[in-house]
Amino acid sequence: MKRTASLLILGLFIVLPAISHGDTPRPNIVLVMGDDQGWGQTSYYDHPQLKTPHLDAMANAGLRFDRFYAAGPVCSPTRASVLTGRTPVRTGVPSHGHNLCLQEKTLPAALKKAGYATGHFGKWHLNGIRGPGVPILGDDANHPGHYGFEEWLSVTNFFDLNPVMSRKGEFEEFLGDSSNVIVNEALKYITRQTTDKKPFFTVIWYGSPHSPMHALEEDRGSLPENGLGNHLGEIVGIDRSVGKLRAGLRELGIEKETLVWYCSDNGGLTVDPNSCGHLKGNKGSVYEGGIRVPGIIEWPGTIKPAITDFPASTMDIMPTIVELLGLPEDSQLAVRDGESILPLFEGKKPERKSSIPFLFGNQAAIIDGNHKLLSTNLRKDDSWKLYNLNDDPGETNNLSQERPEVFESLKSKAESTIRSIEASAAGHDYPEGKVLQPVRREFWYQLKAYQPHFERLFERPEYSGSKKKVPKELR
């Protein structure tokens, strides 16, 4: 595992200029994300019912994070953080159903400028549309193409079996488990880029195991025929698709040229009592169960197998890739919260320059090494609590009285960070000094464009009960 500092410096000196000048092939990058998969929902964390052999194999072959954090306890915020390297409230996405501000500098835009092919496959949920997943219109003001994706096959929100998706505005129907559908489509895209000898950035965002939870019978297997069985069965489907992705990269002979980064968008659901393992809280909470998620990076031949307890975040993805590829500093906005974790690729443990912040509604938290300060009610000044996650990962022992110096230091840091985030949310980081938002289209406008599939849309289980809400002119 250990490499000398001189070797690391020499490696960066050799690799990064070559990448910058195109003299050697640049690594392909694939980002994969589950939707509501909790920290405990893999068999490598000993889930009592779930078997995930392909994720296990990936974790064994790559860098497994035991403390990897989604930037938010629900989906859209975390997705915004992946594309920007910033805590989501800064970017216009404080919760689900908010669109990513078009003034943000994004990872796909930076990679596209650097000569990468950029493709998005699956759930988007950064265009401000609430409700079940529907295909994204080609004239949507916030579709993936506006943020740097040249190709996209996407839906707004969650989706599972037999999805209807939008390929750059053209609707297509597919059969089967959605996780495997989008991996198959992503592999077709990857194959084309490989044939053209072009480096690619491919984002695969699942709609599972989010509700409505309908797994294929083959994926449910011996799991119970109920909500839990279907929920876990969807993770089995995800795992199967991860196996397809890894096998596809090997068949193309590009696995050693490709970095694959896997995680989930937030903590687990209460439908599975084991979704978050021994952690406190679930999706929607800034306790560990709401924000700590599975995290794996695999890059055969470059990253050696290892397990790390280094606290990393989805906000670190963009800064890490920017440093890895030697992209210009102005690829990112100056105010950001993520940090490059590139030294981990070399078997080293970096020091975080700043804490990891979380702000969600009336909740906030800040993680500084093993210490975590959190508030579940910012309206109450005495709501802050301090925990040592190394000794107390279940967050049961409040140390605010016992460690007053740490408590006051982190509280001051948290309060100043919140002020900074609020200033960003008001647009202070943008050249215009304010947020510029496009004209939004209503959710029902999206559905109207779904014709002639409209009647079948409301036969789908995720739309149960929605038809009566449809405006008369759309029926």
N, C-alpha and C positions, 0 to 999 in steps of 0.2 A: 504493500500500500504506500509506503513512504518514498518520496522522491525529494531530491535536494532542491533548495531554493534556486541554485544556479541552473539546474535542469529546467525548472519551471520558467525562469526568465528567458533562457535560450529557446525553449519551445515556443513561447509567445513571440519572440523576436523573429523566429523562422516562419511560424504559421500566419500570424496576423497580417504582415505586409503582403504575403502571397495572396491571402484572401482579399485584401483591399485592392490589389492590382489584377486579380483574376488569373494569376499565373498557375494556380493549382485548383482542383475542384473544391468548392466550399461545402461545408456540411449541410445536408438537408435537415429540416427541422419539422417535427410533427408534434403538435400539442393535442392531447386527448383529455377529455373531461367528462366525468360522470355527472348526473343530475340527481342530487339528494342521496348519494352514496356516503354513508357514515364512515367514520374512522375505523370502526370495528368490523366492517363488512367485507372482509377478505379472510380466506382460510389461513393466510400467513399470520393473522392476528387471532387465530384459533376461534373463529366464529363457530358456534356449536352445530349449525345446520348447513352452512354455506360452503361450497367447494369452488375455489377459484384457481385452478391449476395454472392457467396462463399468466394471470397477474402474479402468482407465486413465482413462476419461472422468471418473469421479468424482474421482480424484486430480488431474486437470487442472483441474477446476472448483472444487475445494475446498482445504482445508488438508491437505497431505500431510506426515506425520511420517516422517522418516528414522531417528529414534531413539524409537520407541514401544515400551513394555515391557509384557508380560504380568506380572502380579504373582507368578506362579508358573510353573515349567517344565512343569506338567501342568494338566489342565483344571479340575477342581473348585475348586482354590484361586483361580484367576484369576476364575472366575465369582463366588465369594464376594466378591472385592475390588471387582468392578463394583457390586454391590448395597450395599456398606458403606463404601467409601472407605478400607478398612483392609487391612493386610497379612494374608493369609489365616489364618495360625496364630493370630492374635488372635481370629478369629471361629469357631474350632472346626473349620476345614477345612485341616489341614496337608498333606493329599494327597487323591487321589481316593478316593471311597467313604466320605467323612465328611459328616455333615449340618451345614448352617449353623445355628449356635446361634439358637434362637428369641428370645433376649434381645437380639440385634443390632437396631439401628435401620437400616432399609433404605430405599433410594431409592424403590422402588414404594410403600411405605407412606407415605412423606413426600409423594409426588406424589398419591396417592389422597386424602390428607387435604387437599391443596391444590386438589382438584376435578378432577384428571385421571382419565380412564379409563385403566386399567392392564391390559395384556395380555401374556402370555408365550406364545411359539410355538417349539417345538423341544426341543432338549436341555436338561435341567434339571441333573441330577447333583449336586444339593445336598441329597439326602434320604438319603444314607448307603448307597445300594444299589450294590453292585459288579456287574460283569459286563455283558453286552450290554443295550442299551436295551429296556425293556419299558414298556407303558403304566402310568401312575401311578394307584394306587388312590385313590378319593375319600376314604377314611379314613386315607390315609398321613399320619403325624404331621408330615411336613415337605414336603408338596406346595406348589406355588407360591402357592396361596391364603393360606397361613399367613404369607407374607412381604409381602403387599400387592397381589398380582395378582388383580383381580376376574375376569378371564377367563384360561383357560390351555388350550392344546392341546399336550401335552408327553409326552416319554418320559424314562426315567431317564438313558440314556447314549447311545452312538453309534447311528446309524441311517442307512440310505442309500436303497435302492430299496423301493418299495411299502410304506411304513411303516404299522404299527398304532400308533395314538396314543390318548391319553386326553384327552377334553374334559371337564375337571372331574370325572373319574372314570368317564365313559362312554366305552367303547372304540369307535374308528372306524378303518376300514381305508381306505387311500388307494393310488392307483396312480401310479407315476412316480417321478422323482427327488425325494428328500425335501427338498432345498433349495428346489426350485420349489414343492413341495406347501406348505411352511410359509409361503413368501412369498405364495402365492395366498390362503391362509387368513388371513394377517395383513392383506392388502389388503382382504378382505371386512370384517374388523373395523374397519380404518381408515375404510373407506367409511361404515360405520354411525355411527362417531363424528363424521365430517365432516358427515353428514346431520343429526345431532343437535346440531351446532355445539358439540361438546365437545372440549377439547384432550385429546390422547392421549399416553400413554407406552407404546411397543410394543417388546418385546424379541424379537429373532429370533436364536435360537442354533442354528446348523447342527449336524448330526452328521457332516459331511464336512469334509475328506477322510480322516477317521479310518478305520481298518480296520472292516469287512472289505474295503472298496474294491471296489465294484461300480458302475461308471458306466454310464449309458445309452450305447448304441452311437453315437447322434448326438453325444454330448458327447465320447466318446473320439476320434471322427473318424479322423485319420491317426496317432494315437498308438498305440504298440505294444499288442498284445493280451496284456498281462501285468499284474502287480501295479502297476508304475510307470504304465502306460497308464491303468489304472482309477483310480489315485490322482490323476493329473493330470486325468483326465476328470471326476472329482468336483469339482475346482476350476473346470473349465469350466462345470459345472452351477451351482456357486455364482455364478460370474460372470454367467451367464445370468439367474439369479434376481435379482441386483443390478440388472440392466437392467430386469427386470420391476418391481421396487420403484420405481426412479427414474421409469420411465414411468408407473406407476400414480399416483404423487404428482402428476405433471404433468397427467395426465388429470383428476384431481380438482381441479386448480387450487390445490393447497396446498403446492407445492414450496417457495415462498418463506416459508411459515409453519412449515416443518418442518426440524429439525436431524437429520441422519443421521450416526451415528458408527460407523465400521467398524473392526474389528480381528480378530485371532486370539487363541486362548486360550493358546498356548504355541508354542515353536519347532517346526521341521519334523522330519520323519522321515528315517531313513537310507535308506528305499526310493528316495528321490530324492536323488542326490548333490548336486544344486543347490538343495535345499530352503532352505538357510540362506545362500545366496550365498557370500560370502567369509568369513563369520563362523565362529568356532570353536564346536563343540558342537552338540547337537541336543536334542530334547525330553528332559526329565528332568535337564538340566544347567543350572547357573547361569552358564555361559559365555554369551556373547552369542547364540549360535545357539539356545540353549534358551529365552531370554526375550525377545529382540528380535523384534517381529512387525510385519506391515503395520498401518498406522494412518492413517485418513482421516476428516476431518470435512467434511461438505458442508452448507451452509446458504445457498442462492442468495439474492443480494441483501443478505446480512449479512456473510458471510465471503468475502473476496476470495481468488482463487486464489493459493496460495503454497506453498513448500516450506520446512520448518523442520527444523533439527537440534537443536531444544530437546528435552531428555530428558523425556518424559512417560510416564505409566503408566495402566493400567486403574484404579488406585487414585485417579486424578485425576478420573474421570468423575463420581462423586457430588458431590464438593466444587464442581466447576465448575458443575454443573446447579443445585445449591443456591444458589450466588451469582448465577447468571444469572437465576433466578426469584425471588430475594429470599426464599427459604424461611427459616423460623425457624432460629436457630442450633441449637436443640435437636432439629432433624431428624436430626442426626448425633451419635454418641457423641463425647465430648470427646477421647478418645485416638484419633487417626487418623493415617494416613501419607500419604494423598493430599493434593494442594493444588489449588486452583482455577487453571486455566490460561486464564481468561477474557480476559486481555490479548492472547493470541494471536489471538482473534477480531477484535481491532481492529488487527492488524498489528504489535503490540508484542511484545517478547521479555521475559517476566517473569523475575525472579530467584527460583529455588527457595529457600524458607526452610529446607528440610531436605533431607537426602539421600534417595534411593530405596532402601529396604531389601528384601532377599530372604532368606527362610529356608525351606529345603526339606530335611527330614530332617537329614542330617549336612553339608549344604552351606549356605553363606551368602554373601551379597555385598552391597555397598553402592555405589551410584553417586552421586558428588558432582561435578557438572559433567562434565568430560572424564575425571576419574579414576574408576577402579573398583578396589575392593578385594574380593578373593574368597577363599574357602576351600572346597576340595572335600572336606575332612575336618576337622571341628571338633574331633575328638578329639586332633588334633596341633596343638600351639601354633604350630609353625613352618610351618603349611600356608598361611598367608595370603600372597597375592601382590598386587602393585599394577601396574595397567596405565593407560596414557593412551590412551583410546579414540579421541581425535582423531588421534593419530599412529599408533596401532597397533590398529585395530578388530578385527584377528584375534587379539589377546591372545597375542602371542608373546614380548614383551619385558618380563620382570618387573623393575619399577623399585624394588622394596623396598629394595635396598641403595643405589641411586643417589639416591633421594628419601626419606631416612629421616624427615624432618620430616612430609611428607605421609603416609607409611606409618603412623607412630605415631599421628598425629591421627585418621586414618580407622579404624585398628584400635580405638582407644579408643571412637570413635563407634559402630562396629559392635558391640562388646561390650556397651555400655550399651543399644543398641537391642535386642539379643537378650534382655537381662534384662527390658526393658520388655515385649517381645512375650510372653515366658514368663509374666509376671505377668498380662497380659491373657488368655492362654490358660487360666489358672487361675481366671478369672472376676472379677478385681479391678476391672474397668471397669463391672461390672453393679451395680445397686442392692443385689442380694442378696449380693454379694461372692463368689459362687461360680457355677459353671455348672450350669444346670438343664436336663436332657436328658429328652425324652419317651421312652416305651417304644418300642423299635425292633421292627419286624417283619422276619423273615428274608426273604431274596431269594426263596426257594421259595414263601413265602406269596404273594408277588406273582404268581408263575407260576401258582399254583393258581387264582387269580381270573381267569386268562386264558381259562379254559374258556368256550365250546366251541372256541376257536381253538388249543387246546393242541397237537394233533398237528401242525398246519401250522406252528406256531411253531418246532418242532424240525426242520422241513424247510428253514428259512431258513439261509443260509450262515454267518451270524454265530454260530449256535448249534451248528455242527458239533462233534460230540464231547461235547456237553453232556447229551444225553438219558440217557446211562448214569449220570449223576450225580443224576438226579432221584430223590427219595425214592419208595419203592414206592407209598406211599399217594396220590401225585400222578400216577402213571402211568395 
